[in-house]
Amino acid sequence: MNNRITKWTAAAMMMAAVICSCDDTTDMVGGSLTDNNDIFQQTSLVFDNVKSRSIQVDSVLSSGRYSYLGHIKDPETNTYVTSHYTAQFSIQPTLTGETMFPAKDSIRSLENGLVMADSCKMFIHIYSSMGDTLNPMKLSVQEMAKPVEEGRQYYSNYNPENETGMLRNDGNQIFKTKMYTPVDLNLTDSLRGLIYNGQNVMSLKLDLNDEYTDMKGNKFNNYGTYIMRNYYDNPKNFDNTYNFVHNVNPGFYVKSVGGSGSMSMVYLTELCVYFRYESYDSIYKGSLIISSTEEAMQTSQIINDKKSIAKLLENANDTCTFLKTPSGLFTEVELPVEDIINGGNNGVLSSAKIEFTRLNPSDENTKIPAPSYLLMVPKDSLFSDGTYKTFFEKKNLPDYKFSYLASLNKSTNKYSFNNISNLINNMYDNKQKGKASTDWNKVILVPVTVTYSASSSTTITNITNTMTLSSARLVGGSNNHHEPLSISVVYTKREE
């Protein structure tokens, strides 16, 4: 056992106060939990035999609220990261019985007596972008022939172009291209400043007003007319998302096909159908807006240079460990669990704190942001038979027993996990019970994106892999030239 900085203190206190910092008046409700004459001894130790290394991952689970689009250079590897995405549209049943379109006989947009749409548009709403947002970029939108199905986990290496029959390629499919800049140069500076929190976002518009031929050979004057006539011919196809994507619109594949220098986070993709209808002897303009949401399947495909990432590790020579997104590098940490448990001299492990110091980039001009949040999770909960899965596939959240969340403290440049004693105790118990694998005392640090409840800034509703470009080098590795990576622990023991 390699430990240092030993300190002994003794205090008269109740065990409950040692462990959970109870209110002063607790003993007035139902009596004291322990004899006030009990004396407990605390031992503080620091173990500097924590081991860490970088591990490269091929892909990560592609899930979450946002999609990603763009082509941006990673200055650490001098290679490019590209992202495309697929989007389906969500149909949410209403509790009030409200219909998606007005009654058919009220529609005043007509073609030879048949319902038609005045126009149809697709909007891609960008929440935020990184890189040079004034660079001209180019995207394409292609109609899908089959939907991305539920019941399967899609990772960031999923490419619909590689799956037979996923994309429509019969010559009549929707295929649009558009040049854009992630920041609209037509907006004033003051209006651009209003784009925040998904409330006022940058929007890209594509017209879908060309003649459209569906996969059965039926022709329509535009795509909106196809949507409307489907609705009136078979409204059950609009009862829910499953019916809609399997019978009307399987979704679209949005691909970055030109330009370089920026990566955008897409907040929503929307399909809008415009029409006129009559109500109380007046003609009104109406619209149907359906959106890609978390309730419908979305995938983001990430393409990066795996060989260059491996070369980055090789050149670093284990003098640090890496965190790199998207789908790049995690840090694996081996905790000295048995040393910690056996070092308590029959005391109870009540606290264990570990901090990971970020090394500032050697070139500050790279301007790659560090991950905002790190998830610490047992390796066995993240990988199974060498496959990256489990924790994210089950949509787990940090429980502070087996998984923990830490944010980057920019003033100290550290990610601090303030008390992982539950994790260490559980790891040791599993080892004693014969339930441990070869990775029983290892955890993985994963950069994550955290979603909080709209009603509470502290309630986490979702944890997903970070899909934007971020990078950090941490103190550690087998050739660490800095202070040893350590864990400080506190034991509590009742004096005889």
N, C-alpha and C positions, 0 to 999 in steps of 0.2 A: 504493500500500500504506500502510495506516494502522496502524502498530504502535508500541508504547511499551515502556519498561522493558527495556533491553537490558543483558545481563550476560554477561561472558566469563569462563570458568574453564578451566584446563588441568590435567590429571592424568595420571600414568602408570598405565595400567590396560589390561586385556585388553578387546577389544570385547565378548566374551561377558558380562563383568561389567557393562558399560555398559547392555546391553540387557535382561538377565534376571537379574541379581543371583545369580550362581552361588555354590556352596559354595566355601569357601577351599581345599579339598583337591582340586578338580576337576583341577588340572594334574598331579596325581600319578597319574591314571588315563589311560594312553595318551599322556602328554606334553602340553605346553602347546598350546593352540589357536593362539596367536599369539606372536610374539616379545615377551618381557617388556619389551624396550626401546622398544616402540611407545608413542607418546604420542598420546592422543586429546583433542580439544578439544570442549568442550560450549558450546553457545550457547543461551541462554534468551531467548525473546521473548514478548511479550504482544500479541495482535491484538485491538483493540477495535472492529473493524468487523463484528462478528457481528450479523446482522439477525434479527428474530423478529416473528411476528404470530400472532393467534388465527385458527383456522379452525373453522367450525361443521360438524358431521357430522349427517346425518339419522338414522342408525342404526348400530349396531355388531353384530358377529357374536354371536348368542345361543348360547353354548356354555359348557360348564363343569359343575362338580359340583353347583352350587346353582341353585335356582329362586328367584324373587322375587315377593312378594305384599304389597300394601298401597297406601296413598294418603297421601302426606305432602307438606307444604308446603315449597317451596324458598324460604327467607327472602331470598335474593338477588334473585329475580325476582317474589316474592309470587304465584307460581303453584304448581300442584300437579303432583306426579309420581306416576303410578299404574302398578302392575305387576300383570299376570296371568301365568299359566303353563300349559303343557300337560305332562302326564307320562304316559309309558308304563311298563310293568312288565317288568323283565328276568327272563328265564328262563335260568338257567345250567346246562348239562348237568353231571352229576356223573361223576367218574372211577370211583367205586365201584359204579355201577349202582343207587344208591339211588333209589327212586321218590318222587314228590312226595306221593302219598297211599298209605295202606296198601292191601293187597289188597281188592278190592271186597267179597268175602264176609266180611271182618272188620269192615266198617262196621256200627255199631249205631245210627247216626242214620238212621232210615228213615221213609218216608211211603208207606203203601200198598205196602210191600215195595220201594220205590225209594229209592236213596241220596238223602240230603238233608243240608243243613248246619244245624247248630243255630243259627248266627248268622253274620253277616258285617259287618265294620267296615272303615272306611278311617281311617288315621291320617296326619296331616300334622305332621311333626316340624320344629320351628323351631330353627335353630342359633343365630341371634342376631337382634336387632331394633334399630332406631334410631328416635328420636323419643320420644313419650310412650307408653310401653309399657303404661300403664294405661287408655288410651283404648279404648272399645268399638269393635270393628271387625266387619265382616260380610263373609263370603265365600259364593260359590256354587260348587257342583261339578256339572258337566254331563257326561254320557256323550258320547263321541265316536262318530261313525258310521264314520269312516275314520281310519287311523293317520297321524301325521306321518311321511312317508316318508324313508328314508335316500337318499343320493345327491343331496341338495339342501342348500344352505346356508341356514340360517334366521337372519334378522337381527331386531333388537329391535323392528322395526316390523311383524313378522309377526302377523296377527290371524286366527285360525281362523274367526271369525264372518264374515269377508269372503270366504271361500272356500266355494263351493257344495258342500254335502254333507259337510262336515267334521264338523259337530256333528249329533247325532241330535235331531230335532225332530218325531217322529211321534206324540207324546202319550204314549208308553209309556217314554220315556227316563228314566234316572236324573237327577233334578235335586234337589239338596239345598242348603239354606242353613244357615249357622251363625253365631251371634254369638260373638265371642271377644275376649279381650285377649291381646296377645303375651306378657304375663307372667301366669301362672295365679295369681289372687288366692286360690285355695284352698290354695296351697302356703305353707309357712312360709318365712321369710327364709332359713333355713339350707338348706332344700331347693332354693330358687331359686339359691342360690350353687353348687349342684352342676351347674348347666347350663353346661357348657363343653366345648370341643374335640369337639363332636359325640358325646360319650360319654353325657351325661345331658342330654336336650333337652326343651324345652317341646313337648307333644304335643296336637294337636287331634283329637278323635274324632268321626266321623260314622257313624251306624248305616245299614247297607244291608240292613235286614231286612223291608222292605215287599215285597209281591208284585211279581215282576219278569216282564216280557214281553220276550223277545228280539226281534231284528229279523226273525225268521222267524215270529213269532206264537206261539211256545211259551211257556207260563206256568210259573213256578216260585214256590215260597213265599218265597224270598229270593234275593239275588244270589249268595250263596255256593253255594246248590244248583245254580244255573246253571253255576258254575265246576266243581263236582264232577262233575256229569253229563256235561259236555263232556269232562272228563278220562277218565272210564271209557268213554265212547262212542268217543272218538278220541284216545288218548294221544299220538299223533304231533303233535297241535297244541300239546303241552307240551314238545316236544323242544328248542325254542330260542325266542328272543325273536321272531324273524320270524314263525314259525308262530303263536305265541300272539297277537301284536297283529293279525295279518291274519285270524285265524279265531275268536278267543275274545274278546279285550278290546283294542280299539284305543287305549284310554287315556281320560283325563279332562281336562277343561278347568276349571281352578281360577281363579276371577275375584274380584277385590276389588269388592264391590258396595255397600259402605256403611261409614260411619265415616271418620275422618280422623286423621292425626297420627303414624302409624307405618308403617314399611316393614320387612318381615321377610325374612330369608334362610332358605329352606326347605332343610333338610338331606336329608330323604327324604320321599317319599309312599309309604305302604304299604297293601296290600290284605291283609286277614287273614280266613281262612275257618276256622271252628271246627266240630268234629265229635267224635263218640265212636267208638271202635273197640275190638275185643276182641283180647286177646293173652294166651295161656297162662291161659285161663279167667278173666281179669280185664278189667274195662271201664276204659278210659283216655280222658282228654280229649286230643284232638290238635288241631293247627292247621297251616295252610299260610300262610306269610307270603311275599309277593312284593313287591319294592321297585322304585321308580324309581331307577336308577343311571346312571352315565355310559355304560354299555353300551347303554342304551335311549335313544331320542330324547326330549329335553326342550327346550322353548323357553320363553323369558321375553319377554313383550311389555312394552315401556316406552312410556308415553304422557306426553309433556311438551309444554310450550308453546314451540314453535320461535320464534314471533314475539317472545316475551318474552326468550328467550336472545339473539336478534339485537339487541334493544333494549339489553340489558346491554352488548353490545360497542359499540354506538353511543355510549352514555353514557360509557363508559370512555375513548373518544376516543384509542385506541392508546397510552395512558399506561402500559400493562402488557399482558401476555398472560395468557390464561386456560387453566386445566384444569378441566373440569367434567364430571361423570358423574351419571347414566348418559346415554349417547348425546347429548352436548352439545357440548363444546368441547375441541379439542386445541391445542397450540402448534407452529407450524412454525418451524424455524430454518434460516437460510441461512448456511452455513459459508464463510469466505473461503479456500477450498481452494487456489486458484492462488497467492494471496498467501503462504500458509503454505509451500507447496512451494518457491516461488521465493525465499523469505526465508532459506533455509538456507545460502546461499552455498556450494553444493556439499556441504553436510552431509546426513546421513541423518536424517529425522524419526524420532525414537525415542520421543517422548512428546507427548501433547496432552491437556490437561485442560480441561474446561469445567464450570462450576457454574451452577445456576439458583437464584437466591434467591427464596424465597417471601415475598411481602409479607403481613404480618399483616392479617386482615380489618379494615376500618374499624370494624365493629361486632362486637366479640368475642362478643356475646351470640347471634350467628347460630348458633354451635356446629356449623357444617358441617365435618366433618373434612377435612383435606387428603388427597389420594391418598397411600397408603403407598409405592407403587412407581411408577416411570416407566420405560417402555420407549422407548429411542431407536432408531428404525428409519428407513432411507432412505425418502423419500417414494415413490419408484418401487416399493418393496417392499410398500407399504401400499395405494396407490391404483393402479388400472389403468384407463385411459380414463375417469377421473372416478369410478370405482366403488371403494368401500372394500372391500378384499379381500386376497388373496395371503398375507400373513404369517400371519394367524390361521387362514385357511382351510386352510393347509398344516400347521397345528399346529406351527409352528416354535418353537424356543426360542432365547434369546439365545446367540450364538456368539462375541461379543466380537471379531468381524471386520467384520460388517455390522450387527449389532444388539447393544444394550447395555442393562443393567438398572441402575437406581439407586434407592436408598431414601431417604426423607426423614430427614435428620439433624435431630432436633428441637432439639438444642442449638445448632446453627448456622443452622437454618431453611433448609437448602440441600439440593438434589439434586445430587450430584457424580458426574460421569462422569470417572473418573480417568485413563483413557488410551484415546482414540479414534483413535490414530495409524493403526491398520490401516484404519479406515473412510476417513480422509482420503487415505491412499495409494491405496486402491482406487478412490475417486472420481476421483482425478487420473488414474490409469491408464486408467480407462474413457473419460475425456474425450480422452486422447491417442490412444486406439485407435478413436475415432469411435463409441463405444458409448453416449455420454451423451445423455440426453433434456434437455428444457428445465429439468427439476427435478433435474439431476444432482448438485448440491451442497446439496440440501435434505434435512433430516431432520424427522421428526414425533415429538413427545413425547406418548406415549399412557399414561394411567393404566391400570394393569393389576393383576389379582389373581394372586398367585403361589402355586402348590401345590408343596410340597416332598415328597420321598420320606419315607415313614414310618420308614425305617431311617437316613435321613441328613438333618440339618437344613440341609445346604448343597446337596443335589442337587435341582435343579428338575425336576419332572415335567410341569408344565403352566403355560401362561401364557394368561390370558383377559382380555377387557375387563372393567374394573370396572363392575359393574351397580348398585352402591349409590350413594346420594347422597354426593358429595364435591366439593370445590371448592378451587381455589388460584389466586391471582394471582401471576404471576412478574414479576420485573424484566425489562423489555424493551419492545418495541413501537416504532413509529416516532416517538412523542412521549415517549419515556422520560425521566423527570426524575431518575433515580437514576444511580448509576455505570454506565458503558457495559457492555453485555453483552460479555464478552471470552473469549478462549481462550488459555491459556498453553501454549507449546510448547517442546520441547527438541530440539536437533539435536546429532548427534555426528559429528565430522569428524576423520579421521586427519591428524595433522601431517606435512608432507613433511620 
